[in-house]
Amino acid sequence: MNAAKRQSLAGEIAIVTGASSGIGAATARELARRGARVVLAARRVDKLEAQARAIKDAGGEAVIIPTDVADEAQLTRLIEQTIERFGHVDILVNNAGIGSLDSLAETTPEAIAHMVRVNLLAGMLLTRAVLPGMLERRHGAIISVASVAGHIAIAPLYSSTKYGLRGFMLSLQREVRGSGVSVSVVSPGFIRTAMGGSRRFVPGPELVARKIANLAQRPRREVVVPFYYRPLIWLAVLVPWLVDLATSPQARKRYES
């Protein structure tokens, strides 16, 4: 990447949730490489500090605001402290998320509510918090990390939150069209992270991070990454019984063994 490309987000103020590891950490580094000043938000302070040091050592600018996105008061504090320090928000990356393949019957009501708060409600509330300022300045980018599981239903709880996040973002994109604010969704498949596992031949989080940074510069409605999941999504629409077979209990046992 040449210097001009790397600095194409120079001066932009970006918030990245779930920035302590995985896709969030890689995204924070990529945005900083392109010149953005990055606010890293997550629960694990030690890992946030390590990511911020890495960004600063590479010549970027980063601050940390420890945040549990399941706590509405902490979401409010995240936005307030960012605006107090920088004056506004140009880019919001709703990346924080948790996953589970547990059956619904084995999931407690508390766990259901927690996943909805983390995967869906937090992104909605943060978007609502930054949107008025972006609309007033007619400038901003809101990017949410959904999942291929938001296209292909594989687990009742996880997929429902990702379907919901996609629906929220795609409809918001229509609502703010022509306002100067872009709204985009990134739907990753398996990525080499703590959540996605360490399977061979699975791309690392840097691939998703580059897609997210590209969307901040050249908005699109939705990006599926890696690209080879697109035909699988179409197959799930056209021949859903194939997905039924692939996600049966027997198939899952073979996959996990």
N, C-alpha and C positions, 0 to 999 in steps of 0.2 A: 504494500500500500504506500503510495507516494505521500509526501508531506501535505500537499493541498487536500487530498482526500482525508487524511488523518485528522486534519484540523477543520473539517467542514461543519462540525458542530461547536465550533469555538464560541465560548460565552454562554452557551445554553445551560440552564439549570435542570438537572435530571434527578428524579427520585427513583430508586430501584428497591422494591421490597424483596424479601428473601435473598438478600445480597451477601449472606455470609458464606455461601457455597454454591456449587452447581451452576445452573443457568444464570441465576441472579448475580453471582460473583463474576462470572465471565462477561455478563452484559455490562456491569459497572466498569470493568476494565476496558472493554471495547469502547464504550461511550467516552470514557476519559481519554483513551488514545486518540479519539477524534475531536478532542478539545472541550468536551462538556465538563462542567463542574458537577460532581456526582455526590448525592446524598445516599448513603448506604443504610438500609433499614432491615433489621432482623432481630431475633432474640439473643443470639449468641455473641456476646460482646467481644470475647477474645478473638473469635474468627472475623468479626467485623473489623477489629483493629488490625488484624493481619492483612486483610484485603485492602484497607485504606493505606497501610504502609507500602504495600506492593504498588499501588497506583501512584503514590507520591514518589517512590523511588524511581518510577518510570517517567517522572516529569509531569504527572497529572495532578489534579486537585480533587480531594475527596474528604468528606466529613461523615461521621457516623452518628446516627440517632437510634439507639436501641429501641426496638418496637415489637410488641406482640400484636400482630394484626387481628387477632381474635378479640382484642380489647378496644372498644370504640373510643375510649378516652385517650388511649395511646395513639390511635390514628389521628385524632384531632391535634394532639401534641406534635406529631410528626410534621403535619402541614404548617402549624403555627411556628414551629422552630425553624423550618426551612424558609418560610417567608420572612421571618424576623432576621435571618442571616443574609438571605440573598434577594429579598424583595418580591419574588414571584417564582412560579414553576413553569418551565417550558416543556418538559418531557416527564411523563409518568409511566413507569413500567410496573404493572401489576403482575408480579411474578410469584409471590409467596403462595405456597400450596402444600397440601399434604395428600397422601394417597393411601388407599387400602383396598384389598380385594376380598375382605371378609364378607361373608354372606350377610344379607340384611337381617336375617333372623338372629345372627350372632352379634349384632352391633347394638350397643346400648343407646338409648335416646340421647344421652350426653355426648357420645361420640358423633352421632348424627348432627346434632346442633353445632358441635365444634367444627366439623368439616365444612358445613355450610358457611359458618362465619369466616373461616380462613380462605376457602376457595372461591367463594362467591360474594358474600356480603362485604368483605374488606375491600375488594376491588370496586364495588359499587359505591361505597362510602368515600373512598379516596378520590374516585373519579368525580363524584358530586362536589367534593371539597375544592378541587383544582379547576373545575370547568368554568365557573363564573369569571375568574380572572383571565383564563385563556380566551374566552369569548370576548371579553372587554378589550383585550389587546389584539384580538383576531390573529392569534398565533399560539400554537401548541400542538403537542402530539401525545395521545393516550394510547398505550399499547398494552394489551393483556395477553398473558401466556395461558392458553387453554390447553387442549390436548387432542390428539387423534381420538381419544376416548370420548370427546365431545361430538364426534361424528359417528363412531362405532361404539354402541353401548356394550360395555364389557363388565361393569360392576354397578349395581343400582345407585349407590351413594356417590362414588367418585364420578361416574359418567354424568349423573344428574347435575352435579355442580359445574362440570365443564360444559355441558350443553347449555346450562343457564348462563354461564359467563359469556359463551359465544353469542347467545341470543341477546343478551344485554348490550354487548359491544356492536353487533351488527345492526341492531335497531338504533342505537345511539349514533352510529355512523350516518344513518339516514337523517336523523333529527338535526345534526349539526352540519350537514352538507352545505358547502358554500360559506361557512363561517370563518374559515382560516384555521380551524382546529381539525386535525386528522385523528381518526379513530381506527385502530387496526388490531387484528387478532393474529397471534402466532399459535399454531397447533402442532406441537412436536409429537413424534412417535417415541419409540424407545431411544433414550439418550444416555450416555455413560455418566450417570450421576448416582448419588446415594439412593435416590428414589427409583431411578430407572435401572439400576444394577450395573454390573461390569461385564456384560456379555461381549463376546468377541465380535468384531466387525460392526459394532455400534458406534456412531459418531459421538464425539465429545461435545460438551456444552458450548464450546467456542463457535461451532457452526450455527447454533441457535442465536447466540449473542450477535454474530455478524448480521443475521437476518433482522433482528430487532433494531440494531443501529441503522441498518439500511432503511427500515420503515420510518425511522425518525427523520430521515433525509428525503426519502421518496415513498410517500405513503401508498399503501395498497389495502384493500379490504381485509384479506386474510392470506397468510402464508402457511402452507403445510410443509413441515421439515422433519426428516429428509423427504425429498420429492417423491420417492418410491412408495410412500403411503397413499398418494392420490388415487392410483388405480384400486387400491384396497378399499378406500372410502366409496368409490363408485360401485365396486362389487357388493359392498354391504347394502347399498341402495337398491341395486338391480336384482341381486340374488341373496337376500338376507338369510336364507336357510344355510348357506355356506358358513356364515358367521356363527349360526347356531351350532353347527358341527364343530367348528374350530374352538368354540368357547365352552363346550360341554365339559362336565367334571372329568371325564376320561381323558379328554384332550389336554386339559390343564395339568393333570397328573403326569402325563407323558412329557409335557413341556418343562415342568418343574423338576423332573427326575434327572 
